[in-house]
């Protein structure tokens, strides 16, 4: 009996001892790039909300599709109206885990390569996605950068044949978020 | 009590506690995220109520974006009931060249030149209210337009004293538009058109009309548009008919093509609202098209 209580006590205390803060950003940046010989298209969203639970290695993102900004107003309109259907699917989310959590020390300054696996939901469809990047810890603040690609077909985003040579089938996604400990 | 059983129960409880902790944690972070995004909620503005800044002949509540130049070429052919001799109107063409520019996302200006009566026109359009939902609810988009038109056609009676002001016309319009859902948008357009000089002594100098129109999306890139202007019977010029137009918008990347049938000849408020003479239902129908090509002149700041 004493043993059990001890175990419970110990396990709870380990949790609290090792429990690290949750990090948050509400102004993270996610951009995407479509490159073809005919036309380059890129959009940037500077209003990304993301959280990292350092103790469990969980990372989540939420973005409003309508908050992507483009160089050309018409691109932004077509992005929302024709491709992402942002009225129907206003949000895109990612829920994932850092697979190499043990090699990242959130309490020590440094740059750590990281791999994240999880579910990316956009355009109403959820797909498994893996991304590699770097997590940098500086003075208790965390920044995360990553570049990965997605296929438009995986999310049933159709490209009409008329503009097929202007939109790439694979889109590069760049993530750049600076987190602070969540109070 | 069997001490072993007791022990295993405790183990079970411990195990459950851990499981539930882990399970909660997953949801916790997602929940936290939702709470955070809740804080950031902004009004959700209706976008792309119409495909372009013109419904068919007249304006829609859409504006060109800030720093964007829109080059518009509009054509009207002759009456379809001209028969095979006129190749169903295709022998005759009336056109307007126009340049529109977005000063900011609410305010646009434009100039144009029509072959019909060699007319110049200029307008300014301002978006007063933007339809939105969410944290701020506004049921409609409201725009106001003022335009001025100058008929540069040579004077009919050069011998008498002709004033420049006699060839000037003004119009004011309110556009009340609402995007009901992804495919349906409707619009009302109360209009006043002022003539400095009218032909007959009893002709009104001010023509009042109310327009109604809308669009129905047939696919993501094609929409069906309808536009009708009703002139108040006591405030219309004699011998004129109400303007009716039906057409489709076809969008292809940087272009929007508008193809339509209308009984109107002109492409400015004065010429299509108050000086249409064709009767649509007796075959006085003109085929017409507009090509709109936008150029980003000034890149937006991010």
HADDOCK unambig.tbl for C-alpha pairs under 7 A between the chains (distance, minus, plus):
assign (segid A and resid 1 and name CA) (segid B and resid 7 and name CA) 6.90 0.50 0.50
assign (segid A and resid 8 and name CA) (segid B and resid 14 and name CA) 6.81 0.50 0.50
assign (segid A and resid 49 and name CA) (segid B and resid 37 and name CA) 6.74 0.50 0.50
assign (segid A and resid 50 and name CA) (segid B and resid 33 and name CA) 6.92 0.50 0.50
assign (segid A and resid 51 and name CA) (segid B and resid 33 and name CA) 6.76 0.50 0.50
assign (segid A and resid 60 and name CA) (segid B and resid 30 and name CA) 6.83 0.50 0.50
assign (segid A and resid 71 and name CA) (segid B and resid 299 and name CA) 6.07 0.50 0.50
assign (segid A and resid 71 and name CA) (segid B and resid 300 and name CA) 6.40 0.50 0.50
assign (segid A and resid 72 and name CA) (segid B and resid 296 and name CA) 6.21 0.50 0.50
assign (segid A and resid 73 and name CA) (segid B and resid 65 and name CA) 6.14 0.50 0.50
assign (segid A and resid 82 and name CA) (segid B and resid 220 and name CA) 5.93 0.50 0.50
